[in-house]
């Protein structure tokens, strides 16, 4: 994690970052969303805890939801993590040993809750176009971090917005003739110098 400037997910680290007035990019779904299995693309796997909303409120931080699509459409998953763990000849066992020895990205979850095994995937010859949508900002300056119900309500609103925006991006992509057709998109870019 540190190699990319990431820090372990914990309220303490989040607190320290916000306390020093740093911007924070947080992926509530973490490893479960990143290393998803077959048929799980663009699903959210957020925990029930609302810690990031409560801490944002403590520091009057603004939360800006970000939704993105495209990465899951740029490769074909041949075997997802659960299938890789079932491989014979000790391969699955070695992968299970690896994931059990990896430290959990979340401070409050054991390794049984997170599987640090990427799916076996075959990249497509042309990556899908990626789409990003920033949602409406949530100002937490008037939110009491001790009000669990209010924090839960904001958390749920953010989660609903991210889901809504992912679906909106998927819908908008249907009208982009170059979204998933890499050959057509690359040809257009070469001919007209546009992306």
C-alpha positions in Angstrom: 0.0 0.0 0.0 2.7 2.5 1.0 4.4 2.3 -2.3 1.4 4.0 -3.9 1.0 6.5 -1.1 -1.9 4.6 0.4 -2.3 4.1 4.1 -4.1 1.3 6.0 -7.8 1.8 6.4 -8.4 2.8 10.0 -10.2 5.6 11.9 -6.8 6.6 13.3 -5.1 7.1 9.9 -8.2 8.8 8.5 -8.2 11.0 11.6 -4.6 11.9 11.1 -5.0 12.8 7.5 -8.0 15.0 8.1 -6.4 16.6 11.2 -3.5 17.7 9.0 -6.0 19.1 6.4 -5.1 16.6 3.7 -7.4 15.4 1.0 -8.4 11.7 1.3 -9.5 9.3 -1.4 -11.3 6.5 0.3 -12.7 3.4 -1.2 -15.3 2.1 1.3 -15.7 -1.2 -0.7 -12.0 -1.8 -0.5 -10.5 -5.1 -1.7 -13.9 -6.7 -2.1 -14.9 -4.2 -4.8 -11.5 -4.0 -6.4 -10.9 -7.8 -6.7 -14.5 -8.7 -7.4 -15.6 -12.0 -8.8 -17.6 -12.9 -11.9 -21.0 -11.1 -12.1 -20.0 -8.7 -9.3 -18.8 -5.8 -11.5 -20.1 -2.4 -10.4 -21.6 -3.7 -7.2 -20.9 -1.9 -3.9 -19.6 -3.9 -0.9 -19.6 -1.2 1.7 -19.3 -2.0 5.4 -22.1 -1.1 7.8 -19.9 1.2 9.8 -20.2 5.0 9.2 -16.8 5.9 10.5 -15.7 7.9 7.6 -18.8 10.1 7.8 -18.4 10.7 11.5 -14.7 11.6 11.1 -15.5 13.9 8.2 -18.0 15.7 10.4 -15.5 16.1 13.2 -13.3 18.0 10.8 -16.0 19.7 8.8 -14.8 18.0 5.7 -16.7 17.9 2.5 -17.4 14.4 1.1 -17.5 14.2 -2.7 -18.7 10.8 -4.0 -17.0 9.5 -7.1 -18.5 6.8 -9.4 -16.5 5.1 -12.2 -17.0 2.4 -14.8 -14.9 0.9 -17.4 -12.2 -1.1 -15.6 -14.4 -4.2 -15.2 -15.2 -4.2 -18.9 -11.5 -4.2 -19.9 -10.8 -7.8 -19.1 -12.5 -11.1 -19.1 -12.4 -12.9 -15.7 -11.5 -16.5 -16.3 -11.4 -17.5 -12.6 -12.5 -15.4 -9.8 -10.8 -15.5 -6.3 -13.2 -18.1 -4.9 -12.5 -20.4 -7.9 -8.8 -19.9 -7.7 -8.9 -21.1 -4.1 -10.4 -24.4 -5.3 -7.6 -25.2 -7.8 -6.0 -28.6 -7.4 -2.4 -29.7 -7.0 -1.8 -27.4 -4.0 -2.3 -24.2 -6.0 -5.5 -23.2 -4.2 -3.8 -24.1 -0.8 -0.8 -21.9 -1.7 -3.1 -19.0 -2.6 -5.0 -19.5 0.7 -1.7 -19.4 2.6 -0.8 -16.2 0.8 -4.0 -14.4 1.5 -4.0 -15.5 5.2 -0.5 -14.1 5.6 -1.4 -10.7 3.9 -2.4 -8.1 6.4 -5.9 -7.0 6.1 -6.5 -3.5 4.6 -9.1 -2.8 7.3 -8.1 -2.5 10.9 -11.3 -4.2 12.1 -11.6 -7.2 9.8 -9.6 -10.4 9.8 -8.1 -11.9 6.7 -11.2 -14.2 6.4 -13.2 -11.2 5.4 -10.9 -10.1 2.7 -9.3 -12.2 0.0 -6.2 -10.6 -1.4 -6.2 -12.7 -4.6 -6.9 -10.9 -7.9 -9.0 -12.8 -10.3 -7.3 -14.6 -13.2 -8.2 -12.3 -16.0 -7.4 -12.0 -19.6 -7.1 -8.4 -20.8 -9.2 -7.5 -23.8 -7.3 -6.3 -26.8 -8.7 -2.8 -26.4 -9.6 -1.5 -23.0 -13.1 -0.2 -22.5 -13.6 3.5 -22.3 -13.6 4.7 -18.7 -16.3 7.1 -17.3 -16.2 9.1 -14.1 -18.9 11.1 -12.4 -18.4 13.2 -9.3 -21.6 13.4 -7.2 -23.0 16.3 -5.3 -20.7 17.4 -2.4 -21.8 16.6 1.2 -20.9 19.4 3.5 -20.5 17.9 7.0 -19.9 21.2 8.9 -23.5 21.1 10.3 -23.4 17.4 11.1 -22.8 16.3 14.7 -20.3 13.4 14.6 -22.0 12.0 17.8 -25.4 11.8 16.1 -25.2 8.2 14.9 -28.6 8.4 13.2 -27.7 11.5 11.2 -24.3 10.0 10.2 -26.0 6.8 9.1 -28.5 8.8 7.0 -25.7 10.7 5.2 -23.7 7.5 4.8 -26.7 5.8 3.2 -27.3 8.9 1.0 -23.8 8.8 -0.3 -24.0 5.0 -0.9 -27.3 5.5 -2.8 -25.8 8.3 -4.8 -22.8 6.2 -5.9 -25.1 3.4 -6.9 -27.3 5.8 -8.8 -24.4 7.4 -10.6 -22.9 4.0 -11.5 -26.2 3.1 -13.1 -26.4 6.5 -14.8 -22.9 6.0 -16.3 -23.9 2.5 -17.5 -27.0 4.0 -19.1 -25.1 6.9 -20.7 -22.5 4.5 -22.0 -25.2 2.7 -24.1 -25.3 5.8 -26.3 -21.5 6.0 -26.8 -20.7 4.1 -30.1 -17.1 3.8 -29.0 -17.5 2.7 -25.4 -16.8 -1.0 -25.7 -15.6 -1.2 -29.3 -11.9 -0.5 -29.1 -11.2 -1.1 -32.7 -13.8 1.4 -33.8 -12.7 3.9 -31.1 -9.0 3.6 -32.0 -9.7 4.0 -35.7 -11.7 7.1 -35.0 -9.0 8.5 -32.9 -6.3 7.9 -35.5 -8.4 9.4 -38.3 -9.7 12.5 -36.5 -7.1 12.9 -33.7 -9.9 13.0 -31.1 -10.7 10.9 -28.2 
